Amino acid sequence: MRSFNPEISNHPVNLSPREQEIVRLVAKGHSNKVIAKVLDISPWTVSTHLRRVFVKLEVSSRAEMVARVLEADLHFISD
């Protein structure tokens, strides 16, 4: 996993409310299909949001995404 420090990153962690919601559900262990049902959106839309989050956080997996969010101490994940 790449080292990440939100204080020295050139890219601020700025996730939309929907992206935050999806990250929170991924952190709870939900699949894209379940997330889609919970949010009343298509699984394709969930995948699109996740791809954007991966780019913003500079990660390549769901586990790395959750670890990065926890490491950055972004409080929305525990809501």
mmJSON file of the N, C-alpha and C atoms, coordinates in Angstrom:
{"data_MODEL":{"atom_site":{
"group_PDB":["ATOM","ATOM","ATOM","ATOM","ATOM","ATOM","ATOM","ATOM","ATOM","ATOM","ATOM","ATOM","ATOM","ATOM","ATOM","ATOM","ATOM","ATOM","ATOM","ATOM","ATOM","ATOM","ATOM","ATOM","ATOM","ATOM","ATOM","ATOM","ATOM","ATOM","ATOM","ATOM","ATOM","ATOM","ATOM","ATOM","ATOM","ATOM","ATOM","ATOM","ATOM","ATOM","ATOM","ATOM","ATOM","ATOM","ATOM","ATOM","ATOM","ATOM","ATOM","ATOM","ATOM","ATOM","ATOM","ATOM","ATOM","ATOM","ATOM","ATOM","ATOM","ATOM","ATOM","ATOM","ATOM","ATOM","ATOM","ATOM","ATOM","ATOM","ATOM","ATOM","ATOM","ATOM","ATOM","ATOM","ATOM","ATOM","ATOM","ATOM","ATOM","ATOM","ATOM","ATOM","ATOM","ATOM","ATOM","ATOM","ATOM","ATOM","ATOM","ATOM","ATOM","ATOM","ATOM","ATOM","ATOM","ATOM","ATOM","ATOM","ATOM","ATOM","ATOM","ATOM","ATOM","ATOM","ATOM","ATOM","ATOM","ATOM","ATOM","ATOM","ATOM","ATOM","ATOM","ATOM","ATOM","ATOM","ATOM","ATOM","ATOM","ATOM","ATOM","ATOM","ATOM","ATOM","ATOM","ATOM","ATOM","ATOM","ATOM","ATOM","ATOM","ATOM","ATOM","ATOM","ATOM","ATOM","ATOM","ATOM","ATOM","ATOM","ATOM","ATOM","ATOM","ATOM","ATOM","ATOM","ATOM","ATOM","ATOM","ATOM","ATOM","ATOM","ATOM","ATOM","ATOM","ATOM","ATOM","ATOM","ATOM","ATOM","ATOM","ATOM","ATOM","ATOM","ATOM","ATOM","ATOM","ATOM","ATOM","ATOM","ATOM","ATOM","ATOM","ATOM","ATOM","ATOM","ATOM","ATOM","ATOM","ATOM","ATOM","ATOM","ATOM","ATOM","ATOM","ATOM","ATOM","ATOM","ATOM","ATOM","ATOM","ATOM","ATOM","ATOM","ATOM","ATOM","ATOM","ATOM","ATOM","ATOM","ATOM","ATOM","ATOM","ATOM","ATOM","ATOM","ATOM","ATOM","ATOM","ATOM","ATOM","ATOM","ATOM","ATOM","ATOM","ATOM","ATOM","ATOM","ATOM","ATOM","ATOM","ATOM","ATOM","ATOM","ATOM","ATOM","ATOM","ATOM","ATOM","ATOM","ATOM","ATOM","ATOM","ATOM","ATOM"],
"id":[1,2,3,4,5,6,7,8,9,10,11,12,13,14,15,16,17,18,19,20,21,22,23,24,25,26,27,28,29,30,31,32,33,34,35,36,37,38,39,40,41,42,43,44,45,46,47,48,49,50,51,52,53,54,55,56,57,58,59,60,61,62,63,64,65,66,67,68,69,70,71,72,73,74,75,76,77,78,79,80,81,82,83,84,85,86,87,88,89,90,91,92,93,94,95,96,97,98,99,100,101,102,103,104,105,106,107,108,109,110,111,112,113,114,115,116,117,118,119,120,121,122,123,124,125,126,127,128,129,130,131,132,133,134,135,136,137,138,139,140,141,142,143,144,145,146,147,148,149,150,151,152,153,154,155,156,157,158,159,160,161,162,163,164,165,166,167,168,169,170,171,172,173,174,175,176,177,178,179,180,181,182,183,184,185,186,187,188,189,190,191,192,193,194,195,196,197,198,199,200,201,202,203,204,205,206,207,208,209,210,211,212,213,214,215,216,217,218,219,220,221,222,223,224,225,226,227,228,229,230,231,232,233,234,235,236,237],
"type_symbol":["N","C","C","N","C","C","N","C","C","N","C","C","N","C","C","N","C","C","N","C","C","N","C","C","N","C","C","N","C","C","N","C","C","N","C","C","N","C","C","N","C","C","N","C","C","N","C","C","N","C","C","N","C","C","N","C","C","N","C","C","N","C","C","N","C","C","N","C","C","N","C","C","N","C","C","N","C","C","N","C","C","N","C","C","N","C","C","N","C","C","N","C","C","N","C","C","N","C","C","N","C","C","N","C","C","N","C","C","N","C","C","N","C","C","N","C","C","N","C","C","N","C","C","N","C","C","N","C","C","N","C","C","N","C","C","N","C","C","N","C","C","N","C","C","N","C","C","N","C","C","N","C","C","N","C","C","N","C","C","N","C","C","N","C","C","N","C","C","N","C","C","N","C","C","N","C","C","N","C","C","N","C","C","N","C","C","N","C","C","N","C","C","N","C","C","N","C","C","N","C","C","N","C","C","N","C","C","N","C","C","N","C","C","N","C","C","N","C","C","N","C","C","N","C","C","N","C","C","N","C","C","N","C","C","N","C","C"],
"label_atom_id":["N","CA","C","N","CA","C","N","CA","C","N","CA","C","N","CA","C","N","CA","C","N","CA","C","N","CA","C","N","CA","C","N","CA","C","N","CA","C","N","CA","C","N","CA","C","N","CA","C","N","CA","C","N","CA","C","N","CA","C","N","CA","C","N","CA","C","N","CA","C","N","CA","C","N","CA","C","N","CA","C","N","CA","C","N","CA","C","N","CA","C","N","CA","C","N","CA","C","N","CA","C","N","CA","C","N","CA","C","N","CA","C","N","CA","C","N","CA","C","N","CA","C","N","CA","C","N","CA","C","N","CA","C","N","CA","C","N","CA","C","N","CA","C","N","CA","C","N","CA","C","N","CA","C","N","CA","C","N","CA","C","N","CA","C","N","CA","C","N","CA","C","N","CA","C","N","CA","C","N","CA","C","N","CA","C","N","CA","C","N","CA","C","N","CA","C","N","CA","C","N","CA","C","N","CA","C","N","CA","C","N","CA","C","N","CA","C","N","CA","C","N","CA","C","N","CA","C","N","CA","C","N","CA","C","N","CA","C","N","CA","C","N","CA","C","N","CA","C","N","CA","C","N","CA","C","N","CA","C","N","CA","C","N","CA","C","N","CA","C","N","CA","C","N","CA","C"],
"label_alt_id":[null,null,null,null,null,null,null,null,null,null,null,null,null,null,null,null,null,null,null,null,null,null,null,null,null,null,null,null,null,null,null,null,null,null,null,null,null,null,null,null,null,null,null,null,null,null,null,null,null,null,null,null,null,null,null,null,null,null,null,null,null,null,null,null,null,null,null,null,null,null,null,null,null,null,null,null,null,null,null,null,null,null,null,null,null,null,null,null,null,null,null,null,null,null,null,null,null,null,null,null,null,null,null,null,null,null,null,null,null,null,null,null,null,null,null,null,null,null,null,null,null,null,null,null,null,null,null,null,null,null,null,null,null,null,null,null,null,null,null,null,null,null,null,null,null,null,null,null,null,null,null,null,null,null,null,null,null,null,null,null,null,null,null,null,null,null,null,null,null,null,null,null,null,null,null,null,null,null,null,null,null,null,null,null,null,null,null,null,null,null,null,null,null,null,null,null,null,null,null,null,null,null,null,null,null,null,null,null,null,null,null,null,null,null,null,null,null,null,null,null,null,null,null,null,null,null,null,null,null,null,null,null,null,null,null,null,null],
"label_comp_id":["MET","MET","MET","ARG","ARG","ARG","SER","SER","SER","PHE","PHE","PHE","ASN","ASN","ASN","PRO","PRO","PRO","GLU","GLU","GLU","ILE","ILE","ILE","SER","SER","SER","ASN","ASN","ASN","HIS","HIS","HIS","PRO","PRO","PRO","VAL","VAL","VAL","ASN","ASN","ASN","LEU","LEU","LEU","SER","SER","SER","PRO","PRO","PRO","ARG","ARG","ARG","GLU","GLU","GLU","GLN","GLN","GLN","GLU","GLU","GLU","ILE","ILE","ILE","VAL","VAL","VAL","ARG","ARG","ARG","LEU","LEU","LEU","VAL","VAL","VAL","ALA","ALA","ALA","LYS","LYS","LYS","GLY","GLY","GLY","HIS","HIS","HIS","SER","SER","SER","ASN","ASN","ASN","LYS","LYS","LYS","VAL","VAL","VAL","ILE","ILE","ILE","ALA","ALA","ALA","LYS","LYS","LYS","VAL","VAL","VAL","LEU","LEU","LEU","ASP","ASP","ASP","ILE","ILE","ILE","SER","SER","SER","PRO","PRO","PRO","TRP","TRP","TRP","THR","THR","THR","VAL","VAL","VAL","SER","SER","SER","THR","THR","THR","HIS","HIS","HIS","LEU","LEU","LEU","ARG","ARG","ARG","ARG","ARG","ARG","VAL","VAL","VAL","PHE","PHE","PHE","VAL","VAL","VAL","LYS","LYS","LYS","LEU","LEU","LEU","GLU","GLU","GLU","VAL","VAL","VAL","SER","SER","SER","SER","SER","SER","ARG","ARG","ARG","ALA","ALA","ALA","GLU","GLU","GLU","MET","MET","MET","VAL","VAL","VAL","ALA","ALA","ALA","ARG","ARG","ARG","VAL","VAL","VAL","LEU","LEU","LEU","GLU","GLU","GLU","ALA","ALA","ALA","ASP","ASP","ASP","LEU","LEU","LEU","HIS","HIS","HIS","PHE","PHE","PHE","ILE","ILE","ILE","SER","SER","SER","ASP","ASP","ASP"],
"label_asym_id":["A","A","A","A","A","A","A","A","A","A","A","A","A","A","A","A","A","A","A","A","A","A","A","A","A","A","A","A","A","A","A","A","A","A","A","A","A","A","A","A","A","A","A","A","A","A","A","A","A","A","A","A","A","A","A","A","A","A","A","A","A","A","A","A","A","A","A","A","A","A","A","A","A","A","A","A","A","A","A","A","A","A","A","A","A","A","A","A","A","A","A","A","A","A","A","A","A","A","A","A","A","A","A","A","A","A","A","A","A","A","A","A","A","A","A","A","A","A","A","A","A","A","A","A","A","A","A","A","A","A","A","A","A","A","A","A","A","A","A","A","A","A","A","A","A","A","A","A","A","A","A","A","A","A","A","A","A","A","A","A","A","A","A","A","A","A","A","A","A","A","A","A","A","A","A","A","A","A","A","A","A","A","A","A","A","A","A","A","A","A","A","A","A","A","A","A","A","A","A","A","A","A","A","A","A","A","A","A","A","A","A","A","A","A","A","A","A","A","A","A","A","A","A","A","A","A","A","A","A","A","A","A","A","A","A","A","A"],
"label_entity_id":["1","1","1","1","1","1","1","1","1","1","1","1","1","1","1","1","1","1","1","1","1","1","1","1","1","1","1","1","1","1","1","1","1","1","1","1","1","1","1","1","1","1","1","1","1","1","1","1","1","1","1","1","1","1","1","1","1","1","1","1","1","1","1","1","1","1","1","1","1","1","1","1","1","1","1","1","1","1","1","1","1","1","1","1","1","1","1","1","1","1","1","1","1","1","1","1","1","1","1","1","1","1","1","1","1","1","1","1","1","1","1","1","1","1","1","1","1","1","1","1","1","1","1","1","1","1","1","1","1","1","1","1","1","1","1","1","1","1","1","1","1","1","1","1","1","1","1","1","1","1","1","1","1","1","1","1","1","1","1","1","1","1","1","1","1","1","1","1","1","1","1","1","1","1","1","1","1","1","1","1","1","1","1","1","1","1","1","1","1","1","1","1","1","1","1","1","1","1","1","1","1","1","1","1","1","1","1","1","1","1","1","1","1","1","1","1","1","1","1","1","1","1","1","1","1","1","1","1","1","1","1","1","1","1","1","1","1"],
"label_seq_id":[1,1,1,2,2,2,3,3,3,4,4,4,5,5,5,6,6,6,7,7,7,8,8,8,9,9,9,10,10,10,11,11,11,12,12,12,13,13,13,14,14,14,15,15,15,16,16,16,17,17,17,18,18,18,19,19,19,20,20,20,21,21,21,22,22,22,23,23,23,24,24,24,25,25,25,26,26,26,27,27,27,28,28,28,29,29,29,30,30,30,31,31,31,32,32,32,33,33,33,34,34,34,35,35,35,36,36,36,37,37,37,38,38,38,39,39,39,40,40,40,41,41,41,42,42,42,43,43,43,44,44,44,45,45,45,46,46,46,47,47,47,48,48,48,49,49,49,50,50,50,51,51,51,52,52,52,53,53,53,54,54,54,55,55,55,56,56,56,57,57,57,58,58,58,59,59,59,60,60,60,61,61,61,62,62,62,63,63,63,64,64,64,65,65,65,66,66,66,67,67,67,68,68,68,69,69,69,70,70,70,71,71,71,72,72,72,73,73,73,74,74,74,75,75,75,76,76,76,77,77,77,78,78,78,79,79,79],
"pdbx_PDB_ins_code":[null,null,null,null,null,null,null,null,null,null,null,null,null,null,null,null,null,null,null,null,null,null,null,null,null,null,null,null,null,null,null,null,null,null,null,null,null,null,null,null,null,null,null,null,null,null,null,null,null,null,null,null,null,null,null,null,null,null,null,null,null,null,null,null,null,null,null,null,null,null,null,null,null,null,null,null,null,null,null,null,null,null,null,null,null,null,null,null,null,null,null,null,null,null,null,null,null,null,null,null,null,null,null,null,null,null,null,null,null,null,null,null,null,null,null,null,null,null,null,null,null,null,null,null,null,null,null,null,null,null,null,null,null,null,null,null,null,null,null,null,null,null,null,null,null,null,null,null,null,null,null,null,null,null,null,null,null,null,null,null,null,null,null,null,null,null,null,null,null,null,null,null,null,null,null,null,null,null,null,null,null,null,null,null,null,null,null,null,null,null,null,null,null,null,null,null,null,null,null,null,null,null,null,null,null,null,null,null,null,null,null,null,null,null,null,null,null,null,null,null,null,null,null,null,null,null,null,null,null,null,null,null,null,null,null,null,null],
"Cartn_x":[0.839,0.0,0.888,0.489,1.243,1.038,2.044,1.948,1.058,0.234,-0.7,-0.779,-0.609,-0.777,-1.603,-2.856,-3.722,-3.191,-2.325,-1.793,-0.734,-0.057,0.981,0.6,-0.567,-1.015,-1.292,-0.962,-1.258,-2.732,-3.435,-4.843,-5.673,-6.428,-7.246,-8.3,-8.623,-9.65,-10.993,-11.65,-12.899,-13.92,-14.581,-15.573,-16.956,-17.763,-19.138,-19.922,-21.061,-21.885,-22.243,-22.548,-22.889,-21.675,-20.511,-19.29,-19.005,-19.2,-19.002,-19.953,-21.195,-22.193,-21.789,-21.308,-20.887,-19.659,-18.699,-17.514,-17.937,-18.855,-19.341,-19.966,-20.752,-21.388,-20.369,-19.369,-18.288,-17.556,-17.299,-16.599,-17.387,-18.705,-19.548,-19.592,-18.926,-18.824,-19.865,-20.62,-21.675,-21.122,-21.759,-21.4,-22.012,-21.547,-22.12,-23.615,-24.016,-25.432,-26.274,-25.8,-26.524,-26.539,-25.399,-25.323,-26.317,-26.394,-27.33,-28.769,-29.12,-30.486,-30.756,-29.803,-29.967,-30.156,-29.386,-29.414,-30.373,-31.025,-31.968,-31.305,-30.119,-29.39,-28.932,-28.407,-27.959,-26.571,-26.274,-24.923,-23.858,-24.195,-23.256,-22.924,-23.923,-23.702,-22.808,-23.012,-22.144,-20.705,-20.513,-19.165,-18.538,-19.338,-18.836,-18.375,-19.183,-18.792,-17.503,-17.405,-16.207,-14.968,-15.096,-13.947,-13.475,-14.416,-14.053,-13.38,-13.888,-13.282,-11.864,-11.678,-10.345,-9.357,-9.785,-8.913,-8.612,-9.642,-9.453,-8.523,-8.642,-7.839,-6.541,-6.364,-5.162,-4.994,-6.064,-6.062,-6.505,-6.345,-6.732,-7.599,-8.042,-8.922,-9.853,-10.913,-11.875,-11.207,-10.4,-9.722,-8.771,-8.033,-7.105,-7.876,-9.038,-9.871,-10.301,-10.802,-11.252,-10.075,-8.942,-7.752,-7.327,-7.364,-6.965,-7.895,-9.178,-10.155,-9.945,-9.711,-9.455,-8.153,-7.126,-5.826,-5.937,-6.785,-6.971,-7.896,-8.442,-9.32,-10.52,-11.107,-12.311,-13.503,-14.166,-15.167,-16.447,-16.699,-17.951,-18.067,-16.956,-17.009,-17.64,-17.611,-18.152,-19.547,-20.129,-21.483,-22.503],
"Cartn_y":[-1.172,0.0,1.241,2.219,3.469,4.268,5.02,5.882,7.068,7.453,8.554,9.392,10.662,11.586,12.75,12.887,13.926,15.329,15.516,16.848,17.26,16.287,16.646,16.255,15.651,15.268,16.505,16.403,17.5,17.54,16.467,16.365,16.241,17.271,17.165,16.071,15.41,14.385,15.104,15.113,15.843,14.939,14.108,13.192,13.816,13.565,14.057,13.31,13.846,13.133,11.719,11.53,10.202,9.281,9.793,8.988,8.59,9.507,9.2,8.098,8.181,7.18,5.805,5.758,4.491,3.939,4.782,4.333,3.759,4.419,3.953,2.558,2.337,1.033,-0.037,0.327,-0.616,-1.002,-0.032,-0.296,-1.254,-1.259,-2.189,-3.57,-3.717,-5.02,-5.308,-4.308,-4.525,-4.61,-5.438,-5.565,-4.413,-4.252,-3.215,-3.43,-4.685,-5.001,-4.566,-4.848,-4.454,-2.932,-2.302,-0.837,-0.216,-0.765,-0.259,-0.347,-1.461,-1.615,-0.635,-0.496,0.413,1.854,2.263,3.651,3.874,2.796,2.864,3.44,2.893,3.238,1.93,1.989,0.765,0.353,-0.945,-1.393,-0.7,-0.385,0.328,1.701,2.388,3.705,3.58,2.537,2.296,2.124,1.317,1.1,2.398,3.236,4.526,5.398,5.467,6.248,5.692,4.368,3.761,4.056,4.004,4.328,5.757,6.668,8.067,8.212,7.489,7.525,6.965,5.859,5.263,6.281,7.025,8.039,9.143,9.634,10.729,10.333,9.082,8.621,7.941,7.795,7.156,5.738,4.94,3.55,2.653,1.349,0.415,-0.741,-0.7,-1.754,-1.197,-1.94,-1.537,-1.5,-2.521,-2.582,-1.405,-1.087,0.039,1.353,1.449,2.646,2.856,1.8,1.907,2.236,1.579,1.863,3.314,3.824,5.207,6.184,5.915,6.792,6.762,5.577,5.477,6.179,5.998,6.629,8.153,8.65,10.097,10.645,9.75,10.137,10.946,10.461,11.103,10.556,11.388,10.96,10.407,10.654,10.192,8.674,7.953,6.498,5.865,6.538,5.956,6.458,7.256,7.766,6.657],
"Cartn_z":[0.0,0.0,0.0,-0.789,-0.845,0.426,0.782,1.957,1.638,2.594,2.384,3.634,3.47,4.579,4.058,4.514,3.972,4.185,5.149,5.424,4.413,3.803,2.839,1.417,1.254,-0.073,-0.914,-2.193,-3.113,-3.479,-3.184,-3.539,-2.263,-1.912,-0.708,-0.868,0.212,0.193,0.218,-0.925,-1.053,-1.728,-0.934,-1.47,-1.37,-2.383,-2.368,-1.288,-0.877,0.113,-0.346,-1.625,-2.138,-2.083,-2.448,-2.371,-0.931,-0.006,1.415,1.863,1.418,1.776,1.248,0.032,-0.563,0.148,0.466,1.214,2.565,3.229,4.534,4.402,3.354,3.153,2.766,1.985,1.658,2.939,3.798,5.062,5.951,5.796,6.561,5.919,4.767,4.124,3.064,2.647,1.66,0.241,-0.565,-1.981,-2.774,-4.006,-4.873,-5.066,-5.195,-5.408,-4.211,-3.014,-1.798,-1.664,-1.912,-1.838,-2.815,-4.01,-5.017,-4.517,-3.894,-3.369,-2.236,-1.335,-0.192,-0.665,-1.667,-2.136,-3.304,-3.757,-4.879,-6.137,-6.433,-7.652,-8.291,-9.489,-10.157,-9.66,-9.735,-9.384,-10.244,-11.495,-12.371,-11.789,-11.247,-10.645,-9.416,-8.63,-7.473,-7.952,-8.988,-9.534,-10.021,-10.657,-11.138,-9.977,-8.931,-7.748,-7.144,-7.049,-6.465,-7.307,-8.624,-9.483,-9.227,-9.075,-8.804,-7.44,-6.454,-5.116,-5.177,-5.9,-6.035,-6.602,-7.608,-8.218,-7.213,-6.535,-5.578,-4.438,-3.983,-2.85,-3.28,-4.585,-5.129,-4.592,-4.712,-4.26,-5.41,-5.216,-6.273,-5.782,-4.529,-4.028,-2.954,-2.692,-1.664,-0.29,-0.004,1.298,1.471,0.421,0.48,0.649,0.01,0.132,1.586,2.209,3.602,4.511,4.292,5.105,4.95,3.728,3.458,4.177,4.136,4.798,6.309,6.859,8.302,8.673,7.844,8.084,8.043,7.151,7.013,8.096,8.918,10.025,9.528,8.44,7.914,8.69,9.414,10.389,9.779,8.509,7.928,7.908,7.966,7.875,9.113,10.233,11.465,11.801,10.916,11.169,11.165],
"occupancy":[1.0,1.0,1.0,1.0,1.0,1.0,1.0,1.0,1.0,1.0,1.0,1.0,1.0,1.0,1.0,1.0,1.0,1.0,1.0,1.0,1.0,1.0,1.0,1.0,1.0,1.0,1.0,1.0,1.0,1.0,1.0,1.0,1.0,1.0,1.0,1.0,1.0,1.0,1.0,1.0,1.0,1.0,1.0,1.0,1.0,1.0,1.0,1.0,1.0,1.0,1.0,1.0,1.0,1.0,1.0,1.0,1.0,1.0,1.0,1.0,1.0,1.0,1.0,1.0,1.0,1.0,1.0,1.0,1.0,1.0,1.0,1.0,1.0,1.0,1.0,1.0,1.0,1.0,1.0,1.0,1.0,1.0,1.0,1.0,1.0,1.0,1.0,1.0,1.0,1.0,1.0,1.0,1.0,1.0,1.0,1.0,1.0,1.0,1.0,1.0,1.0,1.0,1.0,1.0,1.0,1.0,1.0,1.0,1.0,1.0,1.0,1.0,1.0,1.0,1.0,1.0,1.0,1.0,1.0,1.0,1.0,1.0,1.0,1.0,1.0,1.0,1.0,1.0,1.0,1.0,1.0,1.0,1.0,1.0,1.0,1.0,1.0,1.0,1.0,1.0,1.0,1.0,1.0,1.0,1.0,1.0,1.0,1.0,1.0,1.0,1.0,1.0,1.0,1.0,1.0,1.0,1.0,1.0,1.0,1.0,1.0,1.0,1.0,1.0,1.0,1.0,1.0,1.0,1.0,1.0,1.0,1.0,1.0,1.0,1.0,1.0,1.0,1.0,1.0,1.0,1.0,1.0,1.0,1.0,1.0,1.0,1.0,1.0,1.0,1.0,1.0,1.0,1.0,1.0,1.0,1.0,1.0,1.0,1.0,1.0,1.0,1.0,1.0,1.0,1.0,1.0,1.0,1.0,1.0,1.0,1.0,1.0,1.0,1.0,1.0,1.0,1.0,1.0,1.0,1.0,1.0,1.0,1.0,1.0,1.0,1.0,1.0,1.0,1.0,1.0,1.0,1.0,1.0,1.0,1.0,1.0,1.0],
"B_iso_or_equiv":[0.0,0.0,0.0,0.0,0.0,0.0,0.0,0.0,0.0,0.0,0.0,0.0,0.0,0.0,0.0,0.0,0.0,0.0,0.0,0.0,0.0,0.0,0.0,0.0,0.0,0.0,0.0,0.0,0.0,0.0,0.0,0.0,0.0,0.0,0.0,0.0,0.0,0.0,0.0,0.0,0.0,0.0,0.0,0.0,0.0,0.0,0.0,0.0,0.0,0.0,0.0,0.0,0.0,0.0,0.0,0.0,0.0,0.0,0.0,0.0,0.0,0.0,0.0,0.0,0.0,0.0,0.0,0.0,0.0,0.0,0.0,0.0,0.0,0.0,0.0,0.0,0.0,0.0,0.0,0.0,0.0,0.0,0.0,0.0,0.0,0.0,0.0,0.0,0.0,0.0,0.0,0.0,0.0,0.0,0.0,0.0,0.0,0.0,0.0,0.0,0.0,0.0,0.0,0.0,0.0,0.0,0.0,0.0,0.0,0.0,0.0,0.0,0.0,0.0,0.0,0.0,0.0,0.0,0.0,0.0,0.0,0.0,0.0,0.0,0.0,0.0,0.0,0.0,0.0,0.0,0.0,0.0,0.0,0.0,0.0,0.0,0.0,0.0,0.0,0.0,0.0,0.0,0.0,0.0,0.0,0.0,0.0,0.0,0.0,0.0,0.0,0.0,0.0,0.0,0.0,0.0,0.0,0.0,0.0,0.0,0.0,0.0,0.0,0.0,0.0,0.0,0.0,0.0,0.0,0.0,0.0,0.0,0.0,0.0,0.0,0.0,0.0,0.0,0.0,0.0,0.0,0.0,0.0,0.0,0.0,0.0,0.0,0.0,0.0,0.0,0.0,0.0,0.0,0.0,0.0,0.0,0.0,0.0,0.0,0.0,0.0,0.0,0.0,0.0,0.0,0.0,0.0,0.0,0.0,0.0,0.0,0.0,0.0,0.0,0.0,0.0,0.0,0.0,0.0,0.0,0.0,0.0,0.0,0.0,0.0,0.0,0.0,0.0,0.0,0.0,0.0,0.0,0.0,0.0,0.0,0.0,0.0],
"pdbx_formal_charge":[null,null,null,null,null,null,null,null,null,null,null,null,null,null,null,null,null,null,null,null,null,null,null,null,null,null,null,null,null,null,null,null,null,null,null,null,null,null,null,null,null,null,null,null,null,null,null,null,null,null,null,null,null,null,null,null,null,null,null,null,null,null,null,null,null,null,null,null,null,null,null,null,null,null,null,null,null,null,null,null,null,null,null,null,null,null,null,null,null,null,null,null,null,null,null,null,null,null,null,null,null,null,null,null,null,null,null,null,null,null,null,null,null,null,null,null,null,null,null,null,null,null,null,null,null,null,null,null,null,null,null,null,null,null,null,null,null,null,null,null,null,null,null,null,null,null,null,null,null,null,null,null,null,null,null,null,null,null,null,null,null,null,null,null,null,null,null,null,null,null,null,null,null,null,null,null,null,null,null,null,null,null,null,null,null,null,null,null,null,null,null,null,null,null,null,null,null,null,null,null,null,null,null,null,null,null,null,null,null,null,null,null,null,null,null,null,null,null,null,null,null,null,null,null,null,null,null,null,null,null,null,null,null,null,null,null,null],
"auth_seq_id":[1,1,1,2,2,2,3,3,3,4,4,4,5,5,5,6,6,6,7,7,7,8,8,8,9,9,9,10,10,10,11,11,11,12,12,12,13,13,13,14,14,14,15,15,15,16,16,16,17,17,17,18,18,18,19,19,19,20,20,20,21,21,21,22,22,22,23,23,23,24,24,24,25,25,25,26,26,26,27,27,27,28,28,28,29,29,29,30,30,30,31,31,31,32,32,32,33,33,33,34,34,34,35,35,35,36,36,36,37,37,37,38,38,38,39,39,39,40,40,40,41,41,41,42,42,42,43,43,43,44,44,44,45,45,45,46,46,46,47,47,47,48,48,48,49,49,49,50,50,50,51,51,51,52,52,52,53,53,53,54,54,54,55,55,55,56,56,56,57,57,57,58,58,58,59,59,59,60,60,60,61,61,61,62,62,62,63,63,63,64,64,64,65,65,65,66,66,66,67,67,67,68,68,68,69,69,69,70,70,70,71,71,71,72,72,72,73,73,73,74,74,74,75,75,75,76,76,76,77,77,77,78,78,78,79,79,79],
"auth_comp_id":["MET","MET","MET","ARG","ARG","ARG","SER","SER","SER","PHE","PHE","PHE","ASN","ASN","ASN","PRO","PRO","PRO","GLU","GLU","GLU","ILE","ILE","ILE","SER","SER","SER","ASN","ASN","ASN","HIS","HIS","HIS","PRO","PRO","PRO","VAL","VAL","VAL","ASN","ASN","ASN","LEU","LEU","LEU","SER","SER","SER","PRO","PRO","PRO","ARG","ARG","ARG","GLU","GLU","GLU","GLN","GLN","GLN","GLU","GLU","GLU","ILE","ILE","ILE","VAL","VAL","VAL","ARG","ARG","ARG","LEU","LEU","LEU","VAL","VAL","VAL","ALA","ALA","ALA","LYS","LYS","LYS","GLY","GLY","GLY","HIS","HIS","HIS","SER","SER","SER","ASN","ASN","ASN","LYS","LYS","LYS","VAL","VAL","VAL","ILE","ILE","ILE","ALA","ALA","ALA","LYS","LYS","LYS","VAL","VAL","VAL","LEU","LEU","LEU","ASP","ASP","ASP","ILE","ILE","ILE","SER","SER","SER","PRO","PRO","PRO","TRP","TRP","TRP","THR","THR","THR","VAL","VAL","VAL","SER","SER","SER","THR","THR","THR","HIS","HIS","HIS","LEU","LEU","LEU","ARG","ARG","ARG","ARG","ARG","ARG","VAL","VAL","VAL","PHE","PHE","PHE","VAL","VAL","VAL","LYS","LYS","LYS","LEU","LEU","LEU","GLU","GLU","GLU","VAL","VAL","VAL","SER","SER","SER","SER","SER","SER","ARG","ARG","ARG","ALA","ALA","ALA","GLU","GLU","GLU","MET","MET","MET","VAL","VAL","VAL","ALA","ALA","ALA","ARG","ARG","ARG","VAL","VAL","VAL","LEU","LEU","LEU","GLU","GLU","GLU","ALA","ALA","ALA","ASP","ASP","ASP","LEU","LEU","LEU","HIS","HIS","HIS","PHE","PHE","PHE","ILE","ILE","ILE","SER","SER","SER","ASP","ASP","ASP"],
"auth_asym_id":["A","A","A","A","A","A","A","A","A","A","A","A","A","A","A","A","A","A","A","A","A","A","A","A","A","A","A","A","A","A","A","A","A","A","A","A","A","A","A","A","A","A","A","A","A","A","A","A","A","A","A","A","A","A","A","A","A","A","A","A","A","A","A","A","A","A","A","A","A","A","A","A","A","A","A","A","A","A","A","A","A","A","A","A","A","A","A","A","A","A","A","A","A","A","A","A","A","A","A","A","A","A","A","A","A","A","A","A","A","A","A","A","A","A","A","A","A","A","A","A","A","A","A","A","A","A","A","A","A","A","A","A","A","A","A","A","A","A","A","A","A","A","A","A","A","A","A","A","A","A","A","A","A","A","A","A","A","A","A","A","A","A","A","A","A","A","A","A","A","A","A","A","A","A","A","A","A","A","A","A","A","A","A","A","A","A","A","A","A","A","A","A","A","A","A","A","A","A","A","A","A","A","A","A","A","A","A","A","A","A","A","A","A","A","A","A","A","A","A","A","A","A","A","A","A","A","A","A","A","A","A","A","A","A","A","A","A"],
"auth_atom_id":["N","CA","C","N","CA","C","N","CA","C","N","CA","C","N","CA","C","N","CA","C","N","CA","C","N","CA","C","N","CA","C","N","CA","C","N","CA","C","N","CA","C","N","CA","C","N","CA","C","N","CA","C","N","CA","C","N","CA","C","N","CA","C","N","CA","C","N","CA","C","N","CA","C","N","CA","C","N","CA","C","N","CA","C","N","CA","C","N","CA","C","N","CA","C","N","CA","C","N","CA","C","N","CA","C","N","CA","C","N","CA","C","N","CA","C","N","CA","C","N","CA","C","N","CA","C","N","CA","C","N","CA","C","N","CA","C","N","CA","C","N","CA","C","N","CA","C","N","CA","C","N","CA","C","N","CA","C","N","CA","C","N","CA","C","N","CA","C","N","CA","C","N","CA","C","N","CA","C","N","CA","C","N","CA","C","N","CA","C","N","CA","C","N","CA","C","N","CA","C","N","CA","C","N","CA","C","N","CA","C","N","CA","C","N","CA","C","N","CA","C","N","CA","C","N","CA","C","N","CA","C","N","CA","C","N","CA","C","N","CA","C","N","CA","C","N","CA","C","N","CA","C","N","CA","C","N","CA","C","N","CA","C","N","CA","C","N","CA","C","N","CA","C","N","CA","C"],
"pdbx_PDB_model_num":[1,1,1,1,1,1,1,1,1,1,1,1,1,1,1,1,1,1,1,1,1,1,1,1,1,1,1,1,1,1,1,1,1,1,1,1,1,1,1,1,1,1,1,1,1,1,1,1,1,1,1,1,1,1,1,1,1,1,1,1,1,1,1,1,1,1,1,1,1,1,1,1,1,1,1,1,1,1,1,1,1,1,1,1,1,1,1,1,1,1,1,1,1,1,1,1,1,1,1,1,1,1,1,1,1,1,1,1,1,1,1,1,1,1,1,1,1,1,1,1,1,1,1,1,1,1,1,1,1,1,1,1,1,1,1,1,1,1,1,1,1,1,1,1,1,1,1,1,1,1,1,1,1,1,1,1,1,1,1,1,1,1,1,1,1,1,1,1,1,1,1,1,1,1,1,1,1,1,1,1,1,1,1,1,1,1,1,1,1,1,1,1,1,1,1,1,1,1,1,1,1,1,1,1,1,1,1,1,1,1,1,1,1,1,1,1,1,1,1,1,1,1,1,1,1,1,1,1,1,1,1,1,1,1,1,1,1]
}}}
